[in-house]
């Protein structure tokens, strides 16, 4: 049985906040530093991009890939995202007001 008076605070129970290192991704010759958020495209960003592009396609925007019989704007938008031909940037914002715009090609690299 342990005596309550003999228990000391363990240093492992107190957690310190450690700042994450910014992730650097290299696309071709250019290296891009991601300072805000994860170094990959999140599922929320992915769904927002696909939804926005599908809306553009359904409103008559030009399709950037060979359709190959696909008629659904969502499938076409997914294929365009997978082929990395969408000229879209993701803007991530912190509560402090700091923001960073990141090209999709950087976030999709390696995935």
Backbone as CSV, one residue per row, in Angstrom:
resi,resn,N_x,N_y,N_z,CA_x,CA_y,CA_z,C_x,C_y,C_z
1,UNK,0.829,-1.170,0.000,0.000,0.000,0.000,0.878,1.240,0.000
2,UNK,0.471,2.239,-0.789,1.276,3.434,-0.951,0.802,4.527,-0.006
3,UNK,1.751,5.163,0.623,1.448,6.284,1.502,1.253,7.531,0.654
4,UNK,0.170,8.242,0.884,-0.141,9.434,0.092,0.930,10.493,0.263
5,UNK,1.505,10.593,1.413,2.527,11.605,1.665,3.823,11.316,0.913
6,UNK,4.029,10.058,0.534,5.280,9.708,-0.134,5.192,9.846,-1.659
7,UNK,3.997,10.139,-2.181,3.834,10.279,-3.628,4.332,11.658,-4.055
8,UNK,5.213,11.671,-5.015,5.701,12.937,-5.568,5.170,13.093,-6.974
9,UNK,5.114,14.304,-7.396,4.599,14.568,-8.739,5.606,14.083,-9.767
10,UNK,5.132,13.288,-10.675,5.966,12.743,-11.730,6.084,13.785,-12.840
11,UNK,7.276,13.973,-13.337,7.476,14.983,-14.377,6.799,14.589,-15.690
12,UNK,6.505,13.303,-15.873,5.863,12.871,-17.107,4.377,13.219,-17.133
13,UNK,3.795,13.527,-15.967,2.371,13.874,-15.943,2.132,15.312,-16.372
14,UNK,3.126,16.163,-16.241,2.975,17.546,-16.685,3.441,17.628,-18.133
15,UNK,2.566,18.133,-18.970,2.876,18.202,-20.401,3.274,19.622,-20.782
16,UNK,4.264,19.703,-21.589,4.709,20.987,-22.100,4.272,21.124,-23.542
17,UNK,3.888,22.317,-23.911,3.528,22.564,-25.301,4.805,22.758,-26.100
18,UNK,4.942,21.969,-27.133,6.114,22.051,-27.988,5.647,22.500,-29.367
19,UNK,6.277,23.527,-29.870,5.907,24.034,-31.193,6.342,23.041,-32.261
20,UNK,5.416,22.788,-33.223,5.746,21.889,-34.325,6.679,22.592,-35.299
21,UNK,7.557,21.805,-35.878,8.409,22.345,-36.927,7.590,22.467,-38.200
22,UNK,7.774,23.543,-38.951,7.075,23.648,-40.233,7.532,22.538,-41.177
23,UNK,6.590,21.967,-41.907,6.899,20.884,-42.838,7.317,21.483,-44.177
24,UNK,8.428,21.030,-44.681,8.904,21.491,-45.983,8.624,20.414,-47.016
25,UNK,7.970,20.793,-48.104,7.702,19.855,-49.195,8.342,20.398,-50.459
26,UNK,8.912,19.499,-51.230,9.589,19.898,-52.456,8.767,19.442,-53.652
27,UNK,8.433,20.374,-54.509,7.711,20.106,-55.748,8.627,20.531,-56.891
28,UNK,9.183,19.552,-57.575,10.124,19.866,-58.651,11.353,20.539,-58.064
29,UNK,11.640,21.731,-58.530,12.793,22.495,-58.057,12.433,23.388,-56.870
30,UNK,11.141,23.608,-56.633,10.692,24.550,-55.622,10.389,23.846,-54.309
31,UNK,10.869,24.422,-53.212,10.548,23.892,-51.891,9.547,24.832,-51.231
32,UNK,8.469,24.258,-50.681,7.401,25.037,-50.083,7.317,24.682,-48.603
33,UNK,7.262,25.687,-47.740,7.222,25.489,-46.297,5.790,25.652,-45.797
34,UNK,5.222,24.578,-45.233,3.866,24.622,-44.689,3.975,24.945,-43.206
35,UNK,3.526,26.149,-42.834,3.645,26.607,-41.449,2.375,26.354,-40.644
36,UNK,1.214,26.291,-41.307,-0.067,26.175,-40.618,-0.735,24.858,-41.004
37,UNK,-1.105,24.079,-40.015,-1.861,22.854,-40.257,-1.001,21.681,-40.667
38,UNK,-1.674,20.564,-40.965,-0.939,19.356,-41.355,-0.330,19.498,-42.752
39,UNK,0.707,18.728,-43.052,1.368,18.846,-44.347,0.628,18.146,-45.486
40,UNK,-0.588,17.683,-45.240,-1.389,17.012,-46.265,-2.751,17.683,-46.375
41,UNK,-3.461,17.375,-47.437,-4.807,17.881,-47.641,-5.750,17.146,-46.693
42,UNK,-6.488,17.882,-45.863,-7.402,17.226,-44.922,-8.663,16.787,-45.661
43,UNK,-9.421,15.892,-45.045,-10.643,15.407,-45.694,-11.662,16.532,-45.854
44,UNK,-11.636,17.514,-44.965,-12.566,18.639,-45.059,-12.196,19.552,-46.232
45,UNK,-10.895,19.803,-46.388,-10.433,20.606,-47.512,-10.719,19.888,-48.826
46,UNK,-10.492,18.579,-48.844,-10.743,17.782,-50.051,-12.210,17.851,-50.456
47,UNK,-13.109,17.669,-49.504,-14.533,17.697,-49.833,-14.974,19.096,-50.259
48,UNK,-14.409,20.126,-49.667,-14.749,21.498,-50.051,-14.287,21.787,-51.479
49,UNK,-13.094,21.333,-51.828,-12.562,21.543,-53.175,-13.394,20.783,-54.203
50,UNK,-13.706,19.523,-53.924,-14.498,18.717,-54.856,-15.882,19.323,-55.028
51,UNK,-16.501,19.760,-53.935,-17.828,20.365,-54.015,-17.834,21.659,-54.802
52,UNK,-16.844,22.506,-54.578,-16.762,23.777,-55.302,-16.516,23.544,-56.795
53,UNK,-15.632,22.613,-57.103,-15.330,22.326,-58.515,-16.516,21.660,-59.200
54,UNK,-17.229,20.763,-58.500,-18.416,20.124,-59.078,-19.489,21.168,-59.379
55,UNK,-19.636,22.164,-58.505,-20.595,23.241,-58.754,-20.187,24.038,-59.990
56,UNK,-18.909,24.327,-60.129,-18.422,25.044,-61.312,-18.720,24.249,-62.580
57,UNK,-18.467,22.953,-62.549,-18.697,22.098,-63.721,-20.186,22.056,-64.060
58,UNK,-21.036,21.934,-63.046,-22.476,21.868,-63.307,-23.024,23.192,-63.836
59,UNK,-22.325,24.295,-63.572,-22.748,25.601,-64.078,-22.125,25.931,-65.437
60,UNK,-21.378,24.973,-66.020,-20.872,25.153,-67.377,-19.404,25.486,-67.505
61,UNK,-18.628,25.374,-66.430,-17.192,25.643,-66.517,-16.523,24.571,-67.378
62,UNK,-15.449,24.941,-68.079,-14.767,23.946,-68.913,-14.147,22.828,-68.066
63,UNK,-14.219,21.600,-68.584,-13.665,20.437,-67.905,-12.206,20.296,-68.315
64,UNK,-11.330,20.080,-67.361,-9.891,20.091,-67.599,-9.298,18.721,-67.910
65,UNK,-10.113,17.668,-67.919,-9.626,16.319,-68.207,-10.488,15.689,-69.286
66,UNK,-10.044,14.539,-69.799,-10.854,13.765,-70.731,-11.923,13.037,-69.913
67,UNK,-13.188,13.259,-70.233,-14.299,12.777,-69.414,-14.441,11.260,-69.457
68,UNK,-14.236,10.613,-70.564,-14.332,9.163,-70.731,-15.666,8.609,-70.251
69,UNK,-16.763,9.237,-70.671,-18.098,8.742,-70.351,-18.633,9.121,-68.987
70,UNK,-17.867,9.834,-68.178,-18.354,10.251,-66.861,-19.247,11.480,-67.038
71,UNK,-20.439,11.423,-66.450,-21.369,12.536,-66.563,-21.592,13.244,-65.231
72,UNK,-21.232,12.613,-64.131,-21.453,13.188,-62.814,-20.381,14.240,-62.517
73,UNK,-20.774,15.488,-62.206,-19.778,16.527,-61.919,-18.872,16.195,-60.725
74,UNK,-19.389,15.453,-59.757,-18.566,15.100,-58.597,-17.455,14.132,-58.997
75,UNK,-17.779,13.146,-59.836,-16.746,12.207,-60.305,-15.701,12.929,-61.146
76,UNK,-16.140,13.861,-61.976,-15.201,14.625,-62.801,-14.294,15.469,-61.909
77,UNK,-14.865,16.121,-60.885,-14.073,16.948,-59.964,-13.067,16.094,-59.187
78,UNK,-13.472,14.905,-58.756,-12.548,14.000,-58.056,-11.386,13.602,-58.958
79,UNK,-11.695,13.317,-60.213,-10.645,12.923,-61.165,-9.695,14.087,-61.429
80,UNK,-10.219,15.293,-61.547,-9.365,16.470,-61.752,-8.457,16.688,-60.545
81,UNK,-8.985,16.510,-59.333,-8.165,16.665,-58.129,-7.085,15.592,-58.080
82,UNK,-7.445,14.362,-58.408,-6.482,13.250,-58.386,-5.343,13.482,-59.380
83,UNK,-5.667,14.098,-60.527,-4.652,14.359,-61.551,-3.865,15.647,-61.309
84,UNK,-4.180,16.363,-60.231,-3.466,17.593,-59.832,-3.470,18.677,-60.904
85,UNK,-4.598,18.869,-61.576,-4.645,19.911,-62.601,-5.517,21.091,-62.203
86,UNK,-6.049,21.080,-61.000,-6.876,22.195,-60.547,-5.984,23.344,-60.066
87,UNK,-6.202,24.535,-60.598,-5.397,25.691,-60.160,-6.014,26.349,-58.922
88,UNK,-6.079,25.602,-57.823,-6.713,26.090,-56.603,-5.692,26.064,-55.468
89,UNK,-5.788,27.063,-54.581,-4.950,27.117,-53.394,-5.838,27.021,-52.163
90,UNK,-5.347,26.341,-51.128,-6.044,26.224,-49.853,-5.486,27.291,-48.924
91,UNK,-6.368,28.096,-48.346,-5.938,29.114,-47.393,-6.287,28.643,-45.990
92,UNK,-5.274,28.503,-45.164,-5.452,28.091,-43.769,-5.223,29.312,-42.885
93,UNK,-6.137,29.525,-41.929,-6.089,30.698,-41.073,-6.086,30.281,-39.608
94,UNK,-5.254,30.923,-38.823,-5.208,30.711,-37.382,-6.103,31.732,-36.686
95,UNK,-6.521,31.462,-35.448,-7.337,32.435,-34.714,-6.634,33.772,-34.499
96,UNK,-5.318,33.784,-34.563,-4.560,35.030,-34.382,-4.624,35.924,-35.609
97,UNK,-5.171,35.399,-36.709,-5.257,36.165,-37.946,-4.189,35.794,-38.952
98,UNK,-3.188,35.054,-38.518,-2.135,34.623,-39.433,-2.726,33.612,-40.410
99,UNK,-2.376,33.743,-41.684,-2.890,32.806,-42.681,-1.792,32.439,-43.666
100,UNK,-2.040,31.328,-44.360,-1.099,30.849,-45.370,-1.884,30.218,-46.500
101,UNK,-1.556,30.572,-47.730,-2.161,29.961,-48.914,-1.206,28.905,-49.448
102,UNK,-1.742,27.688,-49.629,-0.911,26.558,-50.027,-1.485,25.955,-51.318
103,UNK,-0.680,25.790,-52.356,-1.175,25.155,-53.589,-1.553,23.691,-53.346
104,UNK,-2.548,23.225,-54.066,-3.004,21.842,-53.922,-1.893,20.860,-54.268
105,UNK,-1.077,21.189,-55.244,0.008,20.290,-55.643,0.961,20.011,-54.492
106,UNK,1.164,20.988,-53.631,2.044,20.801,-52.474,1.401,19.876,-51.458
107,UNK,0.100,20.070,-51.194,-0.597,19.260,-50.199,-0.826,17.826,-50.670
108,UNK,-0.956,17.619,-51.966,-1.210,16.286,-52.505,0.066,15.516,-52.826
109,UNK,1.225,16.154,-52.705,2.488,15.499,-53.015,2.737,14.363,-52.032
110,UNK,2.987,13.195,-52.546,3.286,12.052,-51.707,2.067,11.304,-51.219
111,UNK,0.873,11.720,-51.623,-0.313,10.996,-51.158,-0.962,10.209,-52.271
